[in-house]
Amino acid sequence: MRAIRVHQFGDPSVLTVDEVPTPEPGVGQVQVRVHAAGVNPVDTYIRSGRYGVLPTLPYIPGSDGAGTISALGPGATRWKVGDRVFFHGTALGRPYGAYAEFTVNDEDKLYPLPANVGFAEGAALGVPYATAYRALFHRAHAKAGEIVLVHGASGGVGIAALQLARWKGLRVIGTAGSAPGLDLVRANGAHFAISHKEALYLDQIKAAADQGRGPDVILEMLANVNLDQDLDIIASYGRIVVIGNRGRIEIDPRKIMTRDAVVTGLTLWNASQEDLATIYRDLVTGLESGVLVPVIGQEWPFAEAARAHDAVMTQGAYGKIVLLP
């Protein structure tokens, strides 16, 4: 089969298209023909060698994908050949990822892809939607009627958070840095879309949040830039969830104290399999009803994987970037 592999850590040029053996399913496993693979920022961190845990070289990147069941291993009874599925992670782990024509997964770690959802959209679910869901409801414990601010709301996780928050009855504020980005934020559920490039955008956020009370929940995609300012606008007893960060920042802890606020971190890799199963089952419900609609920003063929890795880290990129075998 064809697969994208990394033979040495480095810039996007290290991504190569190779012929490798097609993995066969073992006991309780199924083989998936991958129709689309999701590209996530973490894929670029691993590829560059700047990540806490690195795979043995060479390896196939990617954790998210969607496709059809192509073969069943011994004892696998939950699925049949031809079923449409999406997945996050593979049974083989690294060095076998989603950037391949085929992969293998445990049958209980696949989820049905509704007929109204395309394969590219299915590949957009794994990391972005599960991260947004876990941030909102497992870490921030957001409730209907509360106000949530989503920073960087035009990106993959941001769009997922907007749709999920609106679905679950929250009042939603989203930020973006361009007119098209703001249009996208509005189209995906935000009650208020605010440009973070405007000088007084923090005042606009406070005004939108119950005339100055501030958001109850903030999802922070770039903590090294925004966290100290988040502490200026968060409501009393508010919760800030740090999802993304690219450097150090100095904050005043007294701001946390005076508001009885909580600042918590999140990485999807710490979620238990039980938590993930709960999240993905609820996501399927939202997909079937049409309230969750993944936005695809760009589609690239395997041969352009390096350009996809550049694109996912470009400021102003919107929606989800996917690779097509």
N, C-alpha and C positions, 0 to 999 in steps of 0.2 A: 504494500500500500504506500501511498504518498503521505508524507508527514513533514511538518516543520520541526527542525531540530536545532539545538544549540550545542556546539562542540566546544566553545570557549566563551566565557563571560565577556561582555563588552557592549558596544553600541549596537543599534538595530541591524547593522550589516552582518552580524554573526548568525542571524536567522537564515537557515538554508532549507531548501526543499530536498528531501532524501527519500529513497526507496528503503523501507524497513519491513520486517516480517509483520503480517497482520496478526494481532493478538487473538487468541482463542479463549472462549469463556470456560471457566472451571465450574465446580459444583456450586449451584445456586446463583450462577452468574449469567449474564446475557451479553451478547455482542451488539453494539450499536453502530449503524452506519451514520456517520456524522454529516448532517446537511449544512450546519452552520456552527461556528465556534465564536464565543464572545471574547473580546479583547478588553482586559482590565488593567488599570495602572499598575497593580501589583505584579502583573506579568513582566512589565518593563523593569521593575526593581529587581526581580529575580534574575532576569536575563543579564542585567548589568553587573550582577554580583554584589549589589548593595542591599542585601536582605538578611535577616537574622538567621534563617535556616535555608541553606542552598542545596539543590539536588546534585546527585552525582552526574558528571558529564559522560556522554551526551544525554540530553533529555528533550522530551517533547513538551513545550509550554502549554498553558491553558487549563482552566478548571471548568469553564461553563460551555455547554453545548446543547444542541437539539438535533434529533434525527429519528430514525426508525430502527426497530429491533430487526437485526439481520440473522441472528442465530441464538439458540438457547443452549446453555450448559446443562449437564446432568442435574436433575432435581429442580430445575427452574420451572415454576408453574404459574407465576403471577402474570406473565406477559405472553404474547404470541408474536410470531414473526410478522412484521408489517406495522405493529403498533407504533404510534407517534409518541415520543417522549422528550423530556428535557432533563438535564442533570447538572449537578455541581460536584466536581471531583470524579475520579475514576477508581475502580477497585484495585487497579495495578499501581496507583499512585505514580509519582515520578519514578522512572523517566517517561511514563506514558501519560500524556495529557490530552487535551481536547483538540489541539491543532493537528488533526489527523483524519484520514478518511474513515477509520474505524477505531473504536475504543471498546473497553470491557468494563462493566459495572456490576455490582451486586444488585440483584433484582429489587431489593427493598430500598435502593437509593436512586431509583428512577421515578419520575412523576409524569402523569399523563399530560400530553400537550393537546389542549382542546382543538377541535377542528377549525374554530374561528381564529386561531393564532398561527401565524407563519413560523417557519423554522428559524428565521433570523430573529424574530421577536422572542421565540423560545430560548435562543442562546443569550438573550439580554436579561434573563431572569435571575440566574444563579447568584452571583455576587451582588449586583446592584439592588435588586428587590429584597433579598434576604438581609442585606446590610441595613437598608432603610427600615424594614420591618422590625428588625431586632433593636435598632436605635430608638425608634418611636415607642415600641410597646414592651420590649423586654428590659431596656436600660432606662428610658425616660418615664415609662409607665404612663404614657399620654392617654388622656381620657376625652371623650366627646365633650365639646364645648370649650376646651382649652385652646389657647393660641400657640401655634408653632411657627417659628422662623426657620426657614431652610436657606442657608447660605449656599451659593453656587448651585442654584436650583435648576439650571438648564443642563447640567451634566447627567450622567446615567443614574447615579444614586439620588441626585436631587429630584429628577423627574419621578422616580419611583416613590420618593418620600412625599411629593406633592399629591400624587394619585392616592397613595395609601392614607394619608392624613385626611384628605377630603372624603374618601370612602368611609372612614371611621368617625366622621362627624366633628373634626377639628376645624378651627378657623386658621387659614393658612396664609402666611406671608412668605414670598420667595424673592431672592435677589439674583440678579444677573448683570452682565457688564455691557450688553449691546441691545439695540432695538430688536433684532430677531430673537435674541435670547429672552428678552422680556415678553415678547409675544408668545414664545413657547411656554414660559412660566404661566402666563395667564391661561393658555389653552389646556394646560394639564392640571388645573384645579386651584391655583392660587387666588384667594380673594383680593390680595394686593400684590403687585409686582413692582419692585423698587430697584433702581439702578445703584449698585454699590460704588459707582464712579462719581456720583453726585456728592458735592461737599457736605450737604446736610442730610445724607441718607439715613443716618442713625436717628435723627429727629423724626424723619418720615416713618421709620419703623415703630418708634414709640407712639407716635400719633395714631398709627394704624392699629396698635395693640391696646385697645380700650383707652384711647386718649391719654396715653402716657404711663399706663401700668406696666407695660412691657410684656414680652412673650413669656409664656409659662415654660416652653420648651424651645431650645435652640439646637439645631443640627449643624455642627461646625465642620466644614470640609477643608479649611485652611487655618488651623489654630494658630500657627506662628504669626499670622497677619491679624487675625480677628479676635482672639480669645480675650484680651484685655478689654476691648470694646464691648464684647458680649457681656462681660461682667458689669458694664455700666448700664445696660438696658434690660437685663433679665429681670423678670418679676420676682417679688418675694416668694420664697419656696420654689423658685424655678430650677430647671434641670438643663444643663448644657452637656451634650454628648459630642465628644471629639471623635470624628470619623477620619479626618485627614490632617496631616501635618508635614511640613517640609523644613523644619528648623526650630531653633530655640526662641523663646519669648519670655519677657519679664512681666509678671503680673503682680497686682497688689492683693494678697489674700484677704485683706480686710473687706474688700468688696463682696467676697463670698460670705464672710461672717455676717455682715450687716443685713444681707438678704436671706440668710438661712438657705443659701443656694447650694446646689450640688454640681460638681464638674466630674464627669465620668468618661472613661475611654471605652473604645469598642474595637475589637477586631473579630471578623467573622470566624476566624480559625478557632476561637475559643468556644464557639457554640457547640453544644452537645448534638449528637445525632438525633436525639428526641426533640430538641428545640428546632432543629432544621426541618424535621419531618412535619412538625406542627406548622411552621412557617409556610412551607411549600404547599401543604394541603390547603391552607387558607388562600394562598396566592392562586391556586387552581380555581377556587370558587370565584375570586375576583376576575380572573381571565374569562371564565365561562359566562359571567354576567355582563362582561364588557366594560366594567368600571376600571379595570387595569389594562392599559394599552401601551406596551413598551414602544418607545420611540427609537427608531434606527437612524443614527446620524450619518453613518458611512458603511458601505460594504466593499470589501476588498477581496480579490482572489488570493489563494495561498502564495502565489509568486510575489505578491506585494505586501507580505507580512511586515517587512521592515518599515514601509510607509505607514502601515496601520499602527505600529508601535510609536512612530513619530507623532501621528495624528492624535492618539489617545492622550498624549502629554502636552498638546498644544493648547495654550490659553484660549478660551472661547469655544472650545470643542463642545458640541451639544449632543445629547442622546447617546446611544450605544454604538460602538464600532464592532463590526463582526467580520470574520473571515469565512469565505466560502470555498470548500474543496473543489 
